[in-house]
Amino acid sequence: MGKILAAVGVCTLAIPSLRGDVIYVSDVGDGSLGAGVIYKYSNGIRSTFASGLDFPLGLVFDSSGNLYEADSFSGNIYKFTPGGSRSTFATGLQMPFGLAMNSAGTLFEANDLGNDAFDIASNGQEAIFRTELPFPTGMAFDGSGNLYVSVLGAPTTSTSGVIYKFTPGGQRSIFASGLDDPFGLAFDRNGNLFEADFRSGNIYEFAPNGSRSLFVSELNFPVDVAFDSSGNLYETDFGTGKIYEFAPNGAKSTFASETAPTFMAIAPGGVPLPPPPTPVPEPRYLLPLAACFAGLLFAKKRPRTNPSL
């Protein structure tokens, strides 16, 4: 009987817990034209949401669940419906990098090689939001509608990176400086800003007043950060091809392995899920699970010659 219970335990441990969020990740593949992909992770299962992209970077959702992607080598921003249908939302940009969406449905884009940023209305009308941004990369809005933009600086050095803060009225101030290629930005539920410091391999945490602390170090070219509805932080580790997950207490685990992941977006509407009291098998686990229980049934019916079995 002890061996039978052990076998049941093995089958149970093979089933992952369910997740309340759907995570989208852009991956540039080998970097060639058309090799880019957007992956979708739902309940831990990966599927290909879009392919044939030209170095996909920033991702962001609108309130209707449409996904926008910065297709950097083509200079386009593509819009994907929840079903995956693609249309061109904006074109003629100079290596679009990070994206952000405000509460009014206006899309903001970091125009990396143009050294500026655009705001694009829901009808696709483009306007220059700000100039004189030396190599802008990441973008994020806080809960008060302030826009934060990370820039590499020019000339780009190990301390030239800056995060600018723009009020809803457009007033600019320096929120943080002395960074080493700041890329992706994300806010947690307490209003703290997290920044993927690409060259240093660090993720920094900034309090609302701008004070900086080190959240994690020794990563391999972190590109982006994103929070799920349970407060877990995800990081795309470009150098290793992995996506790491950090629990609110800082515990690190590997969420997925890709080729060359860049930016992420988490679909709106996710809800935090507590660990299920009883693991629930997903379809792809039904066959091995059935085989496991078939083995148990065989063991139960097999004549026992040793009472200890």
Secondary structure as GFF3:
##gff-version 3
##sequence-region A 1 309
A	DSSP	alpha_helix	2	13	.	.	.	ID=ss1
A	DSSP	beta_strand	22	27	.	.	.	ID=ss2
A	DSSP	beta_strand	36	42	.	.	.	ID=ss3
A	DSSP	beta_strand	45	53	.	.	.	ID=ss4
A	DSSP	beta_strand	56	61	.	.	.	ID=ss5
A	DSSP	beta_strand	67	71	.	.	.	ID=ss6
A	DSSP	beta_strand	76	80	.	.	.	ID=ss7
A	DSSP	beta_strand	86	90	.	.	.	ID=ss8
A	DSSP	beta_strand	96	101	.	.	.	ID=ss9
A	DSSP	beta_strand	107	111	.	.	.	ID=ss10
A	DSSP	three_ten_helix	112	114	.	.	.	ID=ss11
A	DSSP	beta_strand	116	120	.	.	.	ID=ss12
A	DSSP	beta_strand	126	130	.	.	.	ID=ss13
A	DSSP	beta_strand	136	141	.	.	.	ID=ss14
A	DSSP	beta_strand	147	151	.	.	.	ID=ss15
A	DSSP	beta_strand	161	166	.	.	.	ID=ss16
A	DSSP	beta_strand	172	179	.	.	.	ID=ss17
A	DSSP	beta_strand	182	187	.	.	.	ID=ss18
A	DSSP	beta_strand	193	197	.	.	.	ID=ss19
A	DSSP	beta_strand	202	206	.	.	.	ID=ss20
A	DSSP	beta_strand	212	216	.	.	.	ID=ss21
A	DSSP	beta_strand	222	227	.	.	.	ID=ss22
A	DSSP	beta_strand	233	237	.	.	.	ID=ss23
A	DSSP	beta_strand	242	246	.	.	.	ID=ss24
A	DSSP	beta_strand	252	257	.	.	.	ID=ss25
A	DSSP	beta_strand	261	266	.	.	.	ID=ss26
A	DSSP	three_ten_helix	283	285	.	.	.	ID=ss27
A	DSSP	alpha_helix	286	301	.	.	.	ID=ss28
###
